[in-house]
Amino acid sequence: MDWNYANLWESVAKATPDRAALIHGDRTINWKDFDRRADALAQAMVEAGLSKQSKVAAYLYNGPEYLETYFAAFKAGLVPFNTNYRYGGDELTYLFDNADAEVVVFHASFAEMVEKVRGRLPKVKAWIAVAEAGHPVPAWALDYDAIVARAADHYEAPWGRSGDDLLIMYTGGTTGMPKGVMWRQEDLFKALGGGANLLLGLAPLETIDEAGQRASVNAASGEPQAITIPVAPLMHATGQFISFGQLISGGAVATLVPRRFDPAQLFDEVDRLGVSGLIIVGPAFAAPMLEVLDANPGRWPLPSLRRIVSSGAMWGLENKQGLLKHLPHIMLMDSLGSSEALGLAASTSGGGAAAGTAKFATGPNAAVFTEDGVRVQAGSGVRGLVAVGGHTPVGYYKDEEKSAKTFRVFEGTRWSVPGDWATVEADGSITLLGRGSQVINTGGEKVFPEEVEEALKRFDGVRDAAVVGVPDPRFGERICAVVDFIGDKAPTLAELSAHVKSLLADYKAPRELVLAPVVRAPNGKLDYKAIKAQAIEALSATA
C-alpha cells in the first residue's frame, strides 16, 4: 500500500465533499474545493516545466494557500518544502538554491524581497504570488488566485505518485545554515501514528480508502467536526505535521487572520468556531495566553477546546498549572521531538493536574544512548542522547556528512539522534537536559541552558528567559541570563542567582544578567545566535 498524502486527502474529499477543510476568518473552503483548487495548482506547476520530484517552496504565512500548495505538490509527485519568512536575501538565496527550488509560491507582501533574489536563482521556473490587500501580484509572477479558480479535473502527473515521494522540512538556521530533512511520505505518515487521532480516539489507518470512510462516519455521527488551529507557523514541523493528521481524520484546519499573535483574538476565534485543538510551541505562545486569561477570568470558558499540543520548546510547569486552572477540562500535550526525530517522548497533563517540566515518557521506538552507542540504563544517572528508531527520515538533502552525524546505527538498528541529552529515571521516564549544540562549558562544567531557563521562569515576575554562554578569560564561558519580566520591580542578578542555586547546582547559576525581551523565531523557538549577540552587546555597553 502506497501511503501518499494526496491519496489520503482525496479519499476524504470524496467522502465528505461539502464539509469544511480550511477556514481563514470569514473564508471557508470545503473539501471538494480544496481538492479542485489543488488539482488546478498541481497542473499549473507541471505545465511550468516541473518533473518528477521537482522542488516547490512555500514562502507563505499561515493560510489556506499553505496547505493547498502542499496538496498540489503531493498530487503532482513534487517535493514541497517550507520557507522561514523572516529570512533575509542571502538566507533566502541559500535556501532556494540548496533546495533546488523550481517553483516558489509566495505571499505578495514578500515581492520586494523576492525581487532582490530572483535574478540569482536561475533554476526557478515559476514564481506564483498570492495577492494581498495593498500587495498586488507583480508583473513577473503568476497569479495564484487565477490559477486555483480554474475548473480542474482530478490531476495526476504522468509519472504518478507513491509513498516514496518526498517532503523536505528545513530546520535550523539560528546556529548555522538550514538543513533539509528528507521524509518519505510513507515514513512520515507512519511516524506520525499512521493516521491515528488521539482526540477522536481513532486507530491507525489500514487502507487509503479508510481515510474517506472514517471521515464519512465522523460526519454521519452528528458530532461537531474537529477543528484545529495551528497557532504556530505552518512552516514549522509542529504546526504542519499535526495539521496533516487533522486533515486525514476528516477534520478542518483553521488559520488566524492577524499575523501578529494576539491571545484574545485567538480565544475569540476558538469560541466562534468551536475549535477543539490548538498547536503551539511552548512559552512563546503559552505565556501570553495565560496572561490574557489571568487578566480576564471567566471570559472564555471554551467548552469545545479539548487539547493544546506543544512541541519544539520546553513547556514550564507553572504555565501548565495556570492554563489548567482556567481551563480544567482540557489536555495539555507536550511532545519531545524535532523535524528529524518524531515520537521521542511525550508528557500529558489533564484533569487539572500538570506534569513537571522536562519529564517525559519515551515513545515506543525511543531510547537513550551514550555517545559511543551504549544504551543508558534506568536509574543509572548517566547522561545520554535521546534517539528514535522505526520510521525515520532518509537524511539531510545534499548533506551526507550531517546525515551521518544524526542518523546513526546503534545495536544494529538505524536511529535518528538529533542531539537532545537526557537522563533515564528509575521508572523509565526521561528528564530532558537540553540540546548539546547549546551546552555551555564553564570551567569544565557542562551546563544545559534549558535546565537553567526553566528554573529562572519559576521566579515570580519572570515572563520569559534565555541562557547563553558569554566569553570569560578564566572559565572560557560564563552563564548569562536574558530575562523578560512583568511588574514594576525588576529582579536583580543576586536574586535570580540565589533562586537558581536553590533549585540547581551552584555552578549553573547565572553570573551575568541582561533585562530585555527574549528573541524568539516565528516558530517560537529561542534564537540562541541572536540572543548571544544581544547579551554580549548589552554587557559591553555597561562594562
Buried (B, 14 or more C-beta within 10 A) or exposed (E): EEBBBBBBBBBBBBBBBEBBBBBBEEEBBBBBBBBBBBBBBBBBBBEBEBEBBBBBBBBBBBBBBBBBBBBBBBBBBBBBBBBBBEBEEEBBBBBBBBBBBBBBBBBBBBBEBBBBBBEEBEEBBBBBBBBBEEBEBBEEBBBBEEBBEEEBEEBBBEEEBBBBBBBBBBBBBBEEEBBBBBBBBBBBBBBBBBBBBBBBEBEEBEEBBBBBBBBBBBBEEEEEBBBBBBBBBBBBBBBBBBBBBBBBBBBBBBBBEEBEBBBBBBBEBBBEBBBBBBBBBBBBBBBBBBBBBEEEEEBBEBEBBBBBBBBBBBBBBBBBBBBBBBBEBBBBBBBBBBBBBBBBBBBBBBEEEBBBBBBBBBBEBBBBBEEEBEBBEEEEEEBBBBBBBBBBBBBBBEBEEBBEEBBBEBEEEEBBBBBBBBBBBEEEBBBBBBBBEBBBEBEEBBBBBBBBBBBBBBBEBBBBBBBBBBEBEEBEBBBBBBBBBEEEEEBEBEBBBEBBBEBBEEBBBBBBBBBBEBBBBBBBBBBBBBBBEBBBEBBEEEE
